[in-house]
Amino acid sequence: MDIFTFPDKAAGGFGYAYLMMAFLFIVAKISLSRLKKADQKSKEEVARIEMEMSQHNNAK
């Protein structure tokens, strides 16, 4: 059995598979939230740098 197939309840002994699936979903959620936060930070940093550059160019 690989971890991507949904285990059959009738087969028994597959409790670890349910725990593994829950763990994978939690890890995926955490990873996605961290990636979204990092993307937002990088967009803010780019906007700040562009604003500073435009102010510097206008001062000349």
N, C-alpha and C positions, 0 to 999 in steps of 0.2 A: 504494500500500500504506500503510495506516495502522499505527501501532505496536501496536495491540491485536490484530491478527490474527497467527496463528502462521505464519511464512514456510515455504514449501515448499523442502526441501533440493534437490530436483531442478531448481528454477528457477535456482539459482546467483546469486551476487552479493548474497546477503542476509546476509552476515556482520555487517554493521552492525546489523541488526535483532536478532540474538542478543545482541550487546553492549548494545544499548539496553534489551532486556528484562531482562538481568542488572542493568544500572544502575538501572532502575526498581524492581526487587525489592529491591535494596540500599537505595535511598532510602526505600522504603516501610517496610522493617524499622527503619531508623534513626528515621524519623518516629514510628512506633508506639512504639518503646522510649522516646523522649523524651516523648511524650504520657503514657505510663503512669507515668513517673517524676514528671512534673509533677502528675499527678492524685494520686499517692501523697503528694507533698509538701503539696498543698493540703488533703488529708484530715487529715494530721498537724497542720497549722497550725490548722484548724478545731477539732480535738479539743483542742489546747493552749489556744486562746482560750476554748472552752466550759468547760474545767476552771478556768481563771483566773477566769472570770465566776462560776462556782458557788462557788469559794472566797471571792471578794469578797462575794457575796450572803450566805454563811454567816457571815462575819465581822461583818456588820451585825446 
